[in-house]
């Protein structure tokens, strides 16, 4: 059976060509297999070596997840953000003085969303390009489950962004009378859309206003593409709808989640 290997390309894919095709996105390998009036999807997380060298077309693959859809004539492959908030440890920590603001950028692994080409609301499968550890963030009685990112936020635009990563800008504004020491940042990515500018992927901007003391921050997820990529095109809408401004912990300490699967 013919297998076609491709670098992932976002958008609508016809199922009328090769009977099988494999798409690579970072450490993720996704296979599309077309049958009689159905399409099968499968995924595998590649090792570091496999992610660099790739797999031969006829290499046997032990798939870790799969899905089947009948009656599909085409699918839409879209970039998405993780299905939980993300937590970025900040090393080294930095400070934001009272009344000041600073802009940072988070590097977030993309999730591959597969939908029917003619029914955008139907999600067939979702495959994360990187498996991240889960942690608790915030107070025990109001803790959020988050994915812990492997890298800290950057104080400048990320220039070496990988094709399997999304850059998320966050504007931190200190509205309190105390100095804010940032040791970690919790970003609620479910409120953000994903945009494409050339070969780069961007999330919409988040404004976080620190209130000081025990008060939670005020969080605003802005609509539209970020200022750094004003002509970027929307690829995936936010997972969640929320009030224009909400309150939530953003800079509090966390404890590692030990009750679930890492």
Secondary structure, 3 states (H helix, E strand, C coil): CCEEEEECCCEEEECCCCCEEEEEECCEEEEEEEECCEEEEEEEECCHHHHHHCCCCCCCCCCCEEEEEECCCEEEEEEECCCCEEEEEEEEEEEECCCCEEEEEEEEECEEEEEECCEEEEEEEEEECCCCCEEEECCHHHCEEEEECCCCCECCCCCCCCCCEEEEEEEEEECCCCCEEEEEEEECHHHCCEEEECCEEEEEEEEEEECCCCCCEEEEECCCCCHHHCCCEEEECCCCCCCCCEEECCCCCEEECCCCCC
